[in-house]
Amino acid sequence: MKILHTSDWHIGRTLYGRRRYEEFEAFLAWLLATVEREQVAALLVAGDVFDSSTPGIRAQELYYRFLCRVADSCCRHVVAIAGNHDSPSFLEAPRELLRALDVHVVGVSGDNPMDEVLVLRNQQNNPELIVCAVPYLRDRDIRAIEAGESVAEKEGKLLAGIRDRYQAVCRAAEETREAYGGRIPIVAMGHLFTAGGRTVEGDGVRELYVGSLAHVASAIFPESIDYLALGHLHVPQAVNGAENRRYSGSPLPMGFGEAGQEKSVVIVEFSGDQQQPLAKISLHRVPVFHRLERIQGSLGTITARLHDRIAENMPIWLEIVYDGEELIADLREQLEELIRGSGIEILRIRNNRVMERVLNRLHIDESLDDLEDGDVFLRCLDAHDVPPAQRPELLLTYRRAWMGLCEDASEADEQAAAIAGPTSPRQTSGSVRLS
């Protein structure tokens, strides 16, 4: 039989205010076509179905419509577990109704390991696959909180709790397989962060346990597992080099750090005799449904590449990273004028050169978090050697912008004028406070 492993759909996620429902809909249509083309018997979704614990109506519509369509296809089973972004109770609410469609949802890890062991049957009602469907294990699920425990003790309990849970569920699966008297494949699912797992900047992947570096060693997963289908990390990858233990990765780039990254789903085909099922692994590339790109360099480099993208005449969302030497006050205006009338949208502009200069002016005992709201602006003025004569007006404009929500604009002007001073601004020495 063939199974398809995917995860981290994050339906409902936005990108700098842009809604992405068309992309999610296109992916789900492609996924259904892939299931049909490859004659997939079981679809496994390893967590983070939604981006929020309270998904919107459109996100729910896409999800449930897809489940109905895949249930009407060649796919005999769907198994979905909750990720850290999902609400366990929300996912499990229609569980009994979905079970009639052979859609199995596990949102909460209970006391009985057998609750997470699913026996999937073929058209002849014979067991064909055993799934250990372990959802994202929340802190309260796997350890008892004790007063006065150290960080090391807390982390040790977390790791031990995760290990014990997987071993208990897998033991229950092994006992179930022995009861059926055959070498039925065992597939385990999980949503966690394994040690050595790769992430990229801006992908939204976060630590799962506050105050802990509880990255799980791959050794906790029993050898009886024929394939391990994991979610949480967005980069497609094998776990510790083992091809039958994988993260499928997210099907869409979640941020510009993933722009250009090849996305995929995993198809696993079990073949061989009943005594030793062999898992044949193949990655199937997910098409790009809306192009993301990061352009970095000087103004000349950025402009040249924008001209190239305009000539391609296709919709693109861009992040611009400017690291030129020149201080350009109207950078966004210039770039927006250049792309006017094209299918290109600039969602974000980062000025690395300004931030680099500001950070270089930090004192040895300072960090960016130590600065007040106006300190960074003052450091910018210093970093770019803005003449004293120009500073009062710049400070006034800055303060007006910063206090734009004040009911009395004159109050903002007075405070800004007080900051700027009658003749010259204060020079930064040590920690400067504007308030």
Secondary structure, 3 states (H helix, E strand, C coil): CEEEEECCCCECCEECCEECHHHHHHHHHHHHHHHHHHCCCEEEEECCCECCCCCCHHHHHHHHHHHHHHHCCCCCEEEEECCCCCCHHHHHCCHHHHHCCCEEEECCCCCCHHHHEEEEECCCCCEEEEEEECCCCCHHHHCCCCCCCCHHHHHHHHHHHHHHHHHHHHHHHHHHHHHHCCCCCEEEEEECCECCCCCCCCCCCCCCCCCCCCCECHHHCCCCCCEEEEECCCCCEEECCEEEEEECCCCCCCCHHHCCCCCEEEEEEEECCCCCCEEEEEEEECCCCCEEEEEEECHHHHHHHHHHHHHHCCCEEEEEEECCCCCCCCHHHHHHHHHCCCCEEEEEEEEHHHHHHHHHCCCCCCCHHHCCCCHHHHHHHHHCCCCHHHHHHHHHHHHHHHCCCCCCHHHHHHHHHHHHCCCCCCCCCCCCCCC
